Amino acid sequence: MIYREFREKKLSGLGLGMMRLPVIEGDDASIDMARTAEIIDYAYQNGINYFDTAWGYHNGNSELAAGQCLSAYPRENFFKNPACQYG
């Protein structure tokens, strides 16, 4: 993974955008948490430490899913976009 310095942080060159997470039965507000956790785990285990989500994604549930899934990892090991409300 390529990392770049940004405001004294070492961010992965790739980030995981969370605007289009897997959903259940086509309902944008109903995130498939098992599949989302797999995606986030894969990204994290492969060096991604920047996660981009926002309140408007998945009717406000993207941030909640991100917070829940990322709580499995040490908080100092990943970064979020500044507008995000989780962690």
Sequence and secondary structure as in RCSB ss.txt:
>XXXX:A:sequence
MIYREFREKKLSGLGLGMMRLPVIEGDDASIDMARTAEIIDYAYQNGINYFDTAWGYHNGNSELAAGQCLSAYPR
ENFFKNPACQYG
>XXXX:A:secstr
  EEEETTEEEESS EE SS  EETTEEEEE HHHHHHHHHHHHHTT  EEE  TTGGGGHHHHHHHHHHTTS G
GG EE TT    
